[in-house]
């Protein structure tokens, strides 16, 4: 998705907002030493990656769209130099304290060490993946600006190249330029590196210094006004049809009297916030009695189901006032309107795409990761 949010996430200039501005190592500088835990359960130091003719240190992360798009090319880069005297290591220096939840809107993962283990396994990383998010001392020592940011050293562990891996940005698939690969090949051949510095384009490192800003954003979200509208089957059928929209709608049939509904709702609310920067709407439809409107409204307020700025624009375009509904009518008509496959049990969750295409349906409590996978599939499908 090429929209304003990539600009917000991607530009290194916004690093000044975090209270800390990184300064990358200069050509000829020695590689800083470090000791960091890896997803393999071991601690690793610089010495573990010394002894070769070249060393590539890649600062990357789980969540950034530019980093995600580069993971396949990072793996291919390691494969390209298989059997040659080149060592590789990837480092995630992001702090969860400096991460705003909607910044995770391009992935099913967060930036925690536990999720680093998941992504390394699921994406078949072929290089060590280390965690620096606890202190961020290594990122600051290297001067990592964005994710991904590549530093390439020679056999003396002196810096020979720093910058982007290639010109792929958040594009999937092959690229036209790969300066990191060219630099390594020049080192191995004993030749001059033609390009020794480029700009690492990607998401800024999530510094702990940004925590206060994240706290303010959390408060804004918490204080979004929550409204609920009473709706009949005909109105809800229009929402499920999703005509004229290319985005996603996550519809949930629920009730305050339903234990599983109440239990799963926090997960649904978190999913909504995580993907709120996308063209994504969460539409909870309560089957409580109309007389319980105040109770339903209070429940949704407690779970922070106000309209995100982008959702608000989508709702306004439909000349509606909310995405929270209380159904009034015959449930047989509701089934025909929402999904004839609904058997009547609550909760029931439906993810629809363009023209009401059903991308996911589930009766009972959801498994959050399964829903996220379906959402992310569509996010990346649209970004191609």
C-alpha beads as a LAMMPS data file, in Angstrom:
LAMMPS data file: protein, C-alpha beads

384 atoms
383 bonds

1 atom types
1 bond types

-500.0 500.0 xlo xhi
-500.0 500.0 ylo yhi
-500.0 500.0 zlo zhi

Masses

1 110.0

Atoms # bond

1 1 1 0.000 0.000 0.000
2 1 1 1.507 3.240 -1.106
3 1 1 -0.118 5.798 1.109
4 1 1 0.772 8.468 3.588
5 1 1 1.385 5.966 6.345
6 1 1 4.418 4.550 4.561
7 1 1 5.785 8.054 4.525
8 1 1 5.174 8.343 8.249
9 1 1 6.751 4.982 8.941
10 1 1 9.492 4.982 6.385
11 1 1 11.353 8.242 6.478
12 1 1 14.457 8.399 8.585
13 1 1 13.880 12.131 9.111
14 1 1 11.233 11.389 11.711
15 1 1 13.881 9.920 13.995
16 1 1 14.199 13.358 15.573
17 1 1 10.723 12.884 17.058
18 1 1 12.044 10.085 19.241
19 1 1 14.460 12.353 21.096
20 1 1 17.473 10.551 19.661
21 1 1 19.076 10.926 16.225
22 1 1 21.463 8.121 15.180
23 1 1 24.823 8.826 13.543
24 1 1 26.023 5.909 11.357
25 1 1 29.592 4.668 11.489
26 1 1 31.884 6.237 8.912
27 1 1 33.958 4.366 6.364
28 1 1 36.999 2.767 7.964
29 1 1 35.478 2.625 11.467
30 1 1 35.924 -0.588 13.451
31 1 1 32.903 -2.808 14.047
32 1 1 31.632 -2.249 17.602
33 1 1 31.694 -5.286 19.864
34 1 1 28.441 -6.668 21.263
35 1 1 26.882 -9.507 23.190
36 1 1 23.266 -10.242 22.307
37 1 1 20.802 -13.128 22.677
38 1 1 19.815 -14.962 19.501
39 1 1 16.656 -16.790 18.512
40 1 1 18.743 -19.976 18.649
41 1 1 18.889 -19.674 22.446
42 1 1 22.550 -18.635 22.511
43 1 1 24.352 -15.388 23.237
44 1 1 26.458 -14.075 20.369
45 1 1 29.390 -11.650 20.260
46 1 1 31.228 -9.929 17.433
47 1 1 33.931 -12.593 17.682
48 1 1 31.401 -15.228 16.563
49 1 1 31.198 -13.496 13.194
50 1 1 34.865 -12.615 12.748
51 1 1 37.491 -14.484 10.773
52 1 1 35.974 -14.138 7.318
53 1 1 36.906 -11.835 4.479
54 1 1 33.653 -9.921 4.926
55 1 1 30.949 -9.404 7.545
56 1 1 27.443 -8.082 6.892
57 1 1 25.488 -6.772 9.882
58 1 1 21.840 -6.215 8.951
59 1 1 19.578 -4.228 11.246
60 1 1 16.046 -5.401 10.517
61 1 1 12.794 -6.059 12.332
62 1 1 9.581 -8.071 12.396
63 1 1 7.015 -5.382 11.636
64 1 1 8.282 -2.763 9.179
65 1 1 6.890 -3.195 5.634
66 1 1 10.277 -2.356 4.114
67 1 1 11.986 -4.912 6.362
68 1 1 9.323 -7.553 5.707
69 1 1 9.689 -7.076 1.961
70 1 1 13.470 -7.389 2.284
71 1 1 13.473 -10.638 4.286
72 1 1 13.319 -12.815 1.187
73 1 1 16.120 -10.813 -0.435
74 1 1 18.156 -10.995 2.767
75 1 1 17.856 -14.781 2.725
76 1 1 18.803 -14.796 -0.972
77 1 1 21.841 -12.609 -0.215
78 1 1 23.089 -15.121 2.351
79 1 1 22.475 -17.977 -0.092
80 1 1 24.359 -16.097 -2.820
81 1 1 27.548 -16.178 -0.742
82 1 1 27.090 -19.715 0.583
83 1 1 30.464 -21.451 0.882
84 1 1 32.401 -18.186 0.606
85 1 1 34.254 -16.382 3.370
86 1 1 31.364 -14.109 4.344
87 1 1 29.567 -13.961 7.681
88 1 1 26.076 -12.585 8.208
89 1 1 24.071 -11.533 11.253
90 1 1 20.682 -9.812 11.588
91 1 1 19.808 -7.641 14.596
92 1 1 16.456 -6.309 15.792
93 1 1 16.955 -3.219 17.946
94 1 1 13.364 -2.032 18.218
95 1 1 11.923 -1.432 21.670
96 1 1 8.256 -2.378 22.208
97 1 1 8.035 0.745 24.381
98 1 1 8.599 2.944 21.341
99 1 1 6.174 1.123 19.052
100 1 1 2.701 2.413 18.250
101 1 1 0.266 -0.543 17.730
102 1 1 -0.919 0.495 14.215
103 1 1 2.717 0.332 13.089
104 1 1 2.215 -3.446 13.215
105 1 1 -0.414 -3.203 10.481
106 1 1 1.659 -5.017 7.861
107 1 1 2.397 -8.147 9.852
108 1 1 1.019 -10.835 12.144
109 1 1 3.984 -10.378 14.471
110 1 1 5.085 -7.823 17.020
111 1 1 8.706 -6.849 17.687
112 1 1 9.177 -8.976 20.787
113 1 1 11.979 -11.502 21.152
114 1 1 9.391 -14.304 21.238
115 1 1 7.965 -13.219 17.892
116 1 1 11.499 -12.931 16.494
117 1 1 11.732 -16.669 17.091
118 1 1 8.461 -17.199 15.226
119 1 1 9.357 -15.140 12.181
120 1 1 12.854 -16.647 11.948
121 1 1 11.316 -20.121 11.947
122 1 1 8.351 -19.378 9.691
123 1 1 10.398 -17.416 7.128
124 1 1 13.343 -19.848 7.240
125 1 1 15.987 -17.296 8.203
126 1 1 19.415 -18.666 7.251
127 1 1 21.424 -16.308 9.439
128 1 1 21.519 -15.610 13.194
129 1 1 18.828 -13.187 14.403
130 1 1 19.758 -11.256 17.557
131 1 1 17.784 -9.021 19.926
132 1 1 19.037 -5.568 20.941
133 1 1 15.693 -4.059 21.936
134 1 1 16.353 -4.299 25.659
135 1 1 19.112 -1.644 25.761
136 1 1 19.464 -0.624 22.073
137 1 1 23.151 -0.050 22.769
138 1 1 24.274 -1.934 19.665
139 1 1 22.028 0.049 17.293
140 1 1 23.360 3.261 18.801
141 1 1 26.971 2.064 18.542
142 1 1 26.497 1.317 14.836
143 1 1 24.257 4.317 14.234
144 1 1 21.468 2.250 12.668
145 1 1 18.998 4.673 11.093
146 1 1 16.216 2.523 9.681
147 1 1 15.120 -1.031 8.993
148 1 1 16.712 -2.500 7.038
149 1 1 20.161 -0.886 7.430
150 1 1 23.221 -2.838 6.297
151 1 1 26.815 -2.409 7.507
152 1 1 29.519 -4.329 5.648
153 1 1 33.016 -4.810 7.049
154 1 1 36.199 -6.293 5.610
155 1 1 38.468 -8.937 7.169
156 1 1 39.950 -6.295 9.493
157 1 1 36.384 -5.525 10.643
158 1 1 36.681 -2.040 9.177
159 1 1 33.548 -0.530 7.654
160 1 1 33.510 -0.545 3.857
161 1 1 29.818 0.036 3.099
162 1 1 26.724 1.224 4.931
163 1 1 23.192 1.900 3.755
164 1 1 20.388 0.067 2.037
165 1 1 20.515 -3.571 1.031
166 1 1 19.038 -2.816 -2.388
167 1 1 16.503 -0.546 -4.081
168 1 1 13.515 -2.751 -3.231
169 1 1 11.945 -0.590 -0.497
170 1 1 8.637 -2.282 0.435
171 1 1 8.404 -4.017 -2.942
172 1 1 8.294 -7.797 -3.065
173 1 1 10.293 -9.726 -5.643
174 1 1 13.445 -9.009 -7.647
175 1 1 15.262 -5.668 -7.636
176 1 1 17.387 -3.734 -10.106
177 1 1 20.175 -2.701 -7.731
178 1 1 21.800 -4.556 -4.837
179 1 1 24.570 -2.412 -3.414
180 1 1 25.137 -4.707 -0.431
181 1 1 25.837 -7.681 -2.680
182 1 1 28.072 -5.572 -4.932
183 1 1 30.082 -4.355 -1.930
184 1 1 30.664 -7.869 -0.629
185 1 1 31.703 -9.148 -4.046
186 1 1 34.174 -6.274 -4.393
187 1 1 35.709 -7.078 -1.003
188 1 1 36.071 -10.758 -1.909
189 1 1 37.668 -9.831 -5.228
190 1 1 40.004 -7.295 -3.658
191 1 1 38.504 -4.536 -5.774
192 1 1 37.383 -1.004 -5.019
193 1 1 33.764 -0.701 -3.895
194 1 1 32.037 1.601 -6.351
195 1 1 29.257 2.691 -3.973
196 1 1 30.297 2.905 -0.318
197 1 1 27.271 4.682 1.130
198 1 1 23.549 4.855 0.399
199 1 1 20.468 5.924 2.317
200 1 1 18.768 3.111 4.275
201 1 1 15.092 3.591 3.398
202 1 1 12.686 2.049 5.886
203 1 1 11.031 2.484 9.259
204 1 1 12.895 4.386 11.917
205 1 1 14.274 2.419 14.823
206 1 1 11.695 2.389 17.617
207 1 1 13.764 4.034 20.324
208 1 1 12.724 3.847 23.954
209 1 1 12.889 7.625 23.960
210 1 1 9.704 7.545 21.876
211 1 1 7.724 5.940 24.743
212 1 1 6.152 9.222 25.875
213 1 1 4.800 9.851 22.378
214 1 1 3.373 6.320 22.247
215 1 1 1.701 6.912 25.619
216 1 1 0.010 10.050 24.259
217 1 1 -1.228 8.127 21.214
218 1 1 -2.605 5.412 23.498
219 1 1 -4.519 8.031 25.452
220 1 1 -5.954 9.484 22.252
221 1 1 -7.172 6.049 21.240
222 1 1 -8.650 5.349 24.634
223 1 1 -10.601 8.591 24.543
224 1 1 -12.153 8.176 21.086
225 1 1 -15.928 8.623 21.400
226 1 1 -17.997 5.435 21.088
227 1 1 -21.469 5.398 19.578
228 1 1 -23.857 2.561 18.749
229 1 1 -26.630 2.618 16.166
230 1 1 -29.681 0.380 16.018
231 1 1 -29.821 -1.314 12.604
232 1 1 -32.072 -3.687 10.706
233 1 1 -31.046 -6.569 8.428
234 1 1 -31.257 -4.484 5.256
235 1 1 -28.718 -1.954 6.544
236 1 1 -26.341 -4.641 7.758
237 1 1 -26.613 -6.471 4.431
238 1 1 -25.143 -3.406 2.740
239 1 1 -22.159 -3.511 5.068
240 1 1 -21.526 -7.190 4.402
241 1 1 -21.817 -6.595 0.638
242 1 1 -18.915 -4.083 0.852
243 1 1 -19.778 -2.668 -2.566
244 1 1 -17.425 -0.112 -4.054
245 1 1 -14.703 -0.784 -1.500
246 1 1 -11.374 -2.511 -1.938
247 1 1 -10.751 -2.706 1.793
248 1 1 -11.668 -5.241 4.465
249 1 1 -14.511 -5.485 6.941
250 1 1 -14.288 -7.701 10.012
251 1 1 -17.851 -8.389 11.161
252 1 1 -18.532 -9.931 14.557
253 1 1 -21.947 -11.117 15.820
254 1 1 -21.895 -11.043 19.592
255 1 1 -23.809 -10.339 22.798
256 1 1 -22.954 -9.127 26.287
257 1 1 -24.800 -12.215 27.599
258 1 1 -22.485 -14.583 25.670
259 1 1 -19.430 -15.699 27.671
260 1 1 -17.240 -16.635 24.673
261 1 1 -18.181 -13.337 23.008
262 1 1 -16.988 -11.368 26.014
263 1 1 -13.831 -13.481 26.305
264 1 1 -12.731 -12.996 22.690
265 1 1 -13.682 -9.344 22.341
266 1 1 -10.360 -7.908 23.630
267 1 1 -8.564 -9.780 20.846
268 1 1 -10.923 -8.351 18.233
269 1 1 -10.417 -4.836 19.589
270 1 1 -6.623 -5.272 19.433
271 1 1 -6.861 -6.526 15.845
272 1 1 -8.910 -3.461 14.937
273 1 1 -6.331 -1.108 16.377
274 1 1 -3.392 -2.980 14.845
275 1 1 -4.775 -2.652 11.313
276 1 1 -6.498 0.711 11.763
277 1 1 -4.042 2.421 9.407
278 1 1 -5.132 0.096 6.621
279 1 1 -8.408 0.211 4.714
280 1 1 -9.859 -1.988 7.408
281 1 1 -13.061 -1.735 9.436
282 1 1 -14.185 -3.625 12.523
283 1 1 -17.984 -3.910 12.663
284 1 1 -19.340 -5.477 15.873
285 1 1 -23.066 -6.284 15.697
286 1 1 -24.694 -6.899 19.067
287 1 1 -27.675 -9.242 19.391
288 1 1 -28.621 -7.839 22.789
289 1 1 -32.144 -6.476 23.142
290 1 1 -32.696 -2.918 21.929
291 1 1 -33.437 -1.917 25.511
292 1 1 -29.805 -2.737 26.390
293 1 1 -28.345 -0.059 24.129
294 1 1 -26.677 1.725 27.037
295 1 1 -25.154 -1.532 28.307
296 1 1 -23.798 -2.392 24.857
297 1 1 -22.378 1.117 24.443
298 1 1 -20.636 0.890 27.807
299 1 1 -19.088 -2.471 26.914
300 1 1 -17.746 -1.147 23.604
301 1 1 -16.409 1.956 25.316
302 1 1 -14.581 -0.199 27.858
303 1 1 -12.979 -2.056 24.947
304 1 1 -12.010 1.166 23.161
305 1 1 -14.123 0.688 20.025
306 1 1 -14.241 4.293 18.890
307 1 1 -13.646 5.239 15.265
308 1 1 -10.005 5.544 14.239
309 1 1 -9.308 8.548 11.975
310 1 1 -9.187 6.456 8.797
311 1 1 -12.248 4.441 9.823
312 1 1 -14.084 7.675 10.488
313 1 1 -13.438 8.814 6.916
314 1 1 -14.671 5.482 5.528
315 1 1 -17.812 5.653 7.659
316 1 1 -18.454 9.264 6.665
317 1 1 -18.139 8.328 2.974
318 1 1 -21.035 5.890 3.513
319 1 1 -23.040 8.637 5.233
320 1 1 -23.038 6.592 8.420
321 1 1 -22.126 7.693 11.929
322 1 1 -20.635 4.543 13.447
323 1 1 -19.398 0.986 12.906
324 1 1 -20.965 -0.317 16.137
325 1 1 -24.457 -1.747 15.779
326 1 1 -27.271 -3.236 17.796
327 1 1 -29.452 -5.478 15.659
328 1 1 -33.198 -5.019 15.728
329 1 1 -35.174 -7.624 13.836
330 1 1 -35.571 -11.322 13.037
331 1 1 -32.318 -13.300 13.261
332 1 1 -33.364 -15.331 10.207
333 1 1 -33.252 -12.105 8.220
334 1 1 -29.874 -11.293 9.803
335 1 1 -28.444 -14.624 8.654
336 1 1 -29.547 -13.946 5.085
337 1 1 -28.055 -10.460 5.300
338 1 1 -24.697 -11.357 6.822
339 1 1 -23.907 -14.973 5.936
340 1 1 -26.373 -17.834 5.256
341 1 1 -23.730 -20.227 6.608
342 1 1 -24.115 -18.785 10.112
343 1 1 -25.787 -21.478 12.218
344 1 1 -27.025 -19.081 14.892
345 1 1 -24.320 -19.710 17.511
346 1 1 -22.445 -16.775 19.019
347 1 1 -19.868 -15.450 18.570
348 1 1 -19.624 -15.529 14.792
349 1 1 -16.861 -13.724 12.887
350 1 1 -16.692 -12.905 9.206
351 1 1 -13.960 -11.159 7.191
352 1 1 -15.161 -9.788 3.879
353 1 1 -13.238 -8.147 1.075
354 1 1 -14.172 -6.453 -2.161
355 1 1 -17.809 -7.009 -3.171
356 1 1 -18.426 -9.049 -0.041
357 1 1 -15.998 -11.864 -0.863
358 1 1 -15.781 -14.042 2.237
359 1 1 -12.119 -14.357 3.186
360 1 1 -12.627 -15.896 6.623
361 1 1 -15.559 -17.172 8.653
362 1 1 -15.538 -18.740 12.089
363 1 1 -18.138 -19.866 14.618
364 1 1 -16.945 -19.655 18.230
365 1 1 -13.934 -17.864 19.693
366 1 1 -11.360 -16.838 17.120
367 1 1 -7.654 -17.675 17.099
368 1 1 -6.241 -14.147 16.647
369 1 1 -3.232 -15.248 14.599
370 1 1 -5.497 -16.953 12.044
371 1 1 -7.509 -13.779 11.521
372 1 1 -4.355 -11.681 11.277
373 1 1 -2.909 -13.964 8.606
374 1 1 -5.975 -13.451 6.415
375 1 1 -5.834 -9.683 6.896
376 1 1 -2.116 -9.465 6.145
377 1 1 -2.506 -11.608 3.022
378 1 1 -4.824 -8.951 1.636
379 1 1 -2.648 -6.042 2.781
380 1 1 0.327 -7.386 0.844
381 1 1 -1.821 -8.443 -2.087
382 1 1 -2.900 -4.830 -2.476
383 1 1 0.656 -3.503 -2.125
384 1 1 1.983 -5.456 -5.137

Bonds

1 1 1 2
2 1 2 3
3 1 3 4
4 1 4 5
5 1 5 6
6 1 6 7
7 1 7 8
8 1 8 9
9 1 9 10
10 1 10 11
11 1 11 12
12 1 12 13
13 1 13 14
14 1 14 15
15 1 15 16
16 1 16 17
17 1 17 18
18 1 18 19
19 1 19 20
20 1 20 21
21 1 21 22
22 1 22 23
23 1 23 24
24 1 24 25
25 1 25 26
26 1 26 27
27 1 27 28
28 1 28 29
29 1 29 30
30 1 30 31
31 1 31 32
32 1 32 33
33 1 33 34
34 1 34 35
35 1 35 36
36 1 36 37
37 1 37 38
38 1 38 39
39 1 39 40
40 1 40 41
41 1 41 42
42 1 42 43
43 1 43 44
44 1 44 45
45 1 45 46
46 1 46 47
47 1 47 48
48 1 48 49
49 1 49 50
50 1 50 51
51 1 51 52
52 1 52 53
53 1 53 54
54 1 54 55
55 1 55 56
56 1 56 57
57 1 57 58
58 1 58 59
59 1 59 60
60 1 60 61
61 1 61 62
62 1 62 63
63 1 63 64
64 1 64 65
65 1 65 66
66 1 66 67
67 1 67 68
68 1 68 69
69 1 69 70
70 1 70 71
71 1 71 72
72 1 72 73
73 1 73 74
74 1 74 75
75 1 75 76
76 1 76 77
77 1 77 78
78 1 78 79
79 1 79 80
80 1 80 81
81 1 81 82
82 1 82 83
83 1 83 84
84 1 84 85
85 1 85 86
86 1 86 87
87 1 87 88
88 1 88 89
89 1 89 90
90 1 90 91
91 1 91 92
92 1 92 93
93 1 93 94
94 1 94 95
95 1 95 96
96 1 96 97
97 1 97 98
98 1 98 99
99 1 99 100
100 1 100 101
101 1 101 102
102 1 102 103
103 1 103 104
104 1 104 105
105 1 105 106
106 1 106 107
107 1 107 108
108 1 108 109
109 1 109 110
110 1 110 111
111 1 111 112
112 1 112 113
113 1 113 114
114 1 114 115
115 1 115 116
116 1 116 117
117 1 117 118
118 1 118 119
119 1 119 120
120 1 120 121
121 1 121 122
122 1 122 123
123 1 123 124
124 1 124 125
125 1 125 126
126 1 126 127
127 1 127 128
128 1 128 129
129 1 129 130
130 1 130 131
131 1 131 132
132 1 132 133
133 1 133 134
134 1 134 135
135 1 135 136
136 1 136 137
137 1 137 138
138 1 138 139
139 1 139 140
140 1 140 141
141 1 141 142
142 1 142 143
143 1 143 144
144 1 144 145
145 1 145 146
146 1 146 147
147 1 147 148
148 1 148 149
149 1 149 150
150 1 150 151
151 1 151 152
152 1 152 153
153 1 153 154
154 1 154 155
155 1 155 156
156 1 156 157
157 1 157 158
158 1 158 159
159 1 159 160
160 1 160 161
161 1 161 162
162 1 162 163
163 1 163 164
164 1 164 165
165 1 165 166
166 1 166 167
167 1 167 168
168 1 168 169
169 1 169 170
170 1 170 171
171 1 171 172
172 1 172 173
173 1 173 174
174 1 174 175
175 1 175 176
176 1 176 177
177 1 177 178
178 1 178 179
179 1 179 180
180 1 180 181
181 1 181 182
182 1 182 183
183 1 183 184
184 1 184 185
185 1 185 186
186 1 186 187
187 1 187 188
188 1 188 189
189 1 189 190
190 1 190 191
191 1 191 192
192 1 192 193
193 1 193 194
194 1 194 195
195 1 195 196
196 1 196 197
197 1 197 198
198 1 198 199
199 1 199 200
200 1 200 201
201 1 201 202
202 1 202 203
203 1 203 204
204 1 204 205
205 1 205 206
206 1 206 207
207 1 207 208
208 1 208 209
209 1 209 210
210 1 210 211
211 1 211 212
212 1 212 213
213 1 213 214
214 1 214 215
215 1 215 216
216 1 216 217
217 1 217 218
218 1 218 219
219 1 219 220
220 1 220 221
221 1 221 222
222 1 222 223
223 1 223 224
224 1 224 225
225 1 225 226
226 1 226 227
227 1 227 228
228 1 228 229
229 1 229 230
230 1 230 231
231 1 231 232
232 1 232 233
233 1 233 234
234 1 234 235
235 1 235 236
236 1 236 237
237 1 237 238
238 1 238 239
239 1 239 240
240 1 240 241
241 1 241 242
242 1 242 243
243 1 243 244
244 1 244 245
245 1 245 246
246 1 246 247
247 1 247 248
248 1 248 249
249 1 249 250
250 1 250 251
251 1 251 252
252 1 252 253
253 1 253 254
254 1 254 255
255 1 255 256
256 1 256 257
257 1 257 258
258 1 258 259
259 1 259 260
260 1 260 261
261 1 261 262
262 1 262 263
263 1 263 264
264 1 264 265
265 1 265 266
266 1 266 267
267 1 267 268
268 1 268 269
269 1 269 270
270 1 270 271
271 1 271 272
272 1 272 273
273 1 273 274
274 1 274 275
275 1 275 276
276 1 276 277
277 1 277 278
278 1 278 279
279 1 279 280
280 1 280 281
281 1 281 282
282 1 282 283
283 1 283 284
284 1 284 285
285 1 285 286
286 1 286 287
287 1 287 288
288 1 288 289
289 1 289 290
290 1 290 291
291 1 291 292
292 1 292 293
293 1 293 294
294 1 294 295
295 1 295 296
296 1 296 297
297 1 297 298
298 1 298 299
299 1 299 300
300 1 300 301
301 1 301 302
302 1 302 303
303 1 303 304
304 1 304 305
305 1 305 306
306 1 306 307
307 1 307 308
308 1 308 309
309 1 309 310
310 1 310 311
311 1 311 312
312 1 312 313
313 1 313 314
314 1 314 315
315 1 315 316
316 1 316 317
317 1 317 318
318 1 318 319
319 1 319 320
320 1 320 321
321 1 321 322
322 1 322 323
323 1 323 324
324 1 324 325
325 1 325 326
326 1 326 327
327 1 327 328
328 1 328 329
329 1 329 330
330 1 330 331
331 1 331 332
332 1 332 333
333 1 333 334
334 1 334 335
335 1 335 336
336 1 336 337
337 1 337 338
338 1 338 339
339 1 339 340
340 1 340 341
341 1 341 342
342 1 342 343
343 1 343 344
344 1 344 345
345 1 345 346
346 1 346 347
347 1 347 348
348 1 348 349
349 1 349 350
350 1 350 351
351 1 351 352
352 1 352 353
353 1 353 354
354 1 354 355
355 1 355 356
356 1 356 357
357 1 357 358
358 1 358 359
359 1 359 360
360 1 360 361
361 1 361 362
362 1 362 363
363 1 363 364
364 1 364 365
365 1 365 366
366 1 366 367
367 1 367 368
368 1 368 369
369 1 369 370
370 1 370 371
371 1 371 372
372 1 372 373
373 1 373 374
374 1 374 375
375 1 375 376
376 1 376 377
377 1 377 378
378 1 378 379
379 1 379 380
380 1 380 381
381 1 381 382
382 1 382 383
383 1 383 384
